[in-house]
Amino acid sequence: MSACSQDKNVVAEEAASNWLKIVDAGNYAQSWDDTGTVLKTNIAREQWQELLTRNRAPLGTLISRQLTSAEYTTQLPGAPDGQYVVLQYASNFEHKSSAIETVTPVLDKDGQWRVCLYVVR
């Protein structure tokens, strides 16, 4: 891994971490506000809130989250070419002890890293 992609991973991870704090606090509307244009063009704010209410809220309080991988890529299925970092976390929640969270920040048009994909399994 080059130093350049290493730096991108660090900055993207920081953006993801800050964004995850919003989700962990249950501020789903704000989490949509803080996502990248890729996500916003694919899902409406209300749909996003419903999705997280259905999929994230039942897990309960976050107990621990450990980054397990960070992979820089310029292509994602179903998304325009860009600069992405796919982050995977091993997470423990109040009601699910071994979850995998995938958080993908993208370098947005304004030069800021913003989450464009979030999945909990």
N, C-alpha and C positions, 0 to 999 in steps of 0.2 A: 504494500500500500504506500502510495506516495505521500510526502509531507502535506501536499496540497489537499488531497482527499481526506487525510487525517484531520486537518484543520476544519474542513467542512463538516466532518462527522462530529467534532467537538461542538461547533456552533449550532448545528442542527439538533444535537442531543440537548443542549441548553434550552433551545426553543421548545422542544418536545416536553422537557421536564417542567417548564413554566406552564405550558398548556395543560399538561396532565394534572397539575395542582388545581386548575379551574374545574376540570372534569371531576376530580376527587371531591371537590367541595359541592358538587351537584349543580354548578352554574352552567347548565347545558346550553342555554341561549348565548351566554357570553363565549362559551367555547366555540360556537359556530362563528360568532363575530370575529374571533381571533384566528380562524382558519384561513387557508390560502384560497385564491380564486379557483383553483382546480376543484376543490370540494364544493365551494359555493355555486359553481355553475352546474353541478350535478345533483345537488340536494338542497331543498328549501330549508330555511331556518326551523320552521315548525316540524318538518319531517325529521330533521336532525335531533330536535328535542325529544320527539316521540321515540326515535331509534335508541337514544341513550337511556331514556326512561325505561324502555323495555329490556335493553341488553346490559346496561351498566349498573343502574340503580339496584337491581335485585342482588348484586354481588355484595353489597354492604360496604363498610368502611375498609379502606386500604390498610393492610397490615405491613406488607413489605413489597418492594419492587426492585428487582436487580436487572440491570442491562446485561443481556447475554450475547447480543450481536449488533453490529452497526455496519451496514453495507451501502456504500455510495454507488449510485447508478444513474444513467441518463435516460433510461427507458423503463416504463412501468406498463403492464397490460391495461388497456383502456384509458390511458392518460397521455397527454401530449408529451413529446420529448422535453426534458428539462433536467435540472439538477435535483436529485432526490437522495435522501438517506433513509434506508429502511432499518428501523430500530426494533429489536425484539427484547421484551422484558419478561422475566419469570416473576409473576406477581402472586401475592397471597392476599385474599380478601376475607372479610368476616364470614361470608357464606360460600366461598369457593377457595379452597386451599392451594390449588395449583393451576393458575390461569396463565395463558400466554397472551400478552398484549403486543400488538404490532402497531407501531406509530410511525408514520412516514411524513417527515417534513419535506417541503420543496422550497427551493430558492424562488421567491415570488418576484413579480415584475419590478417591485420597488426595492429589490435587493435584500429583503428581510426573509428569514427562514420561517415558514408557517406550516402547520400540520395540514396535510391534504388527505390523509387516510388514517382511520383508527379502527382496529378490530380487536375484540376480546374473545378468546376461545378457552 
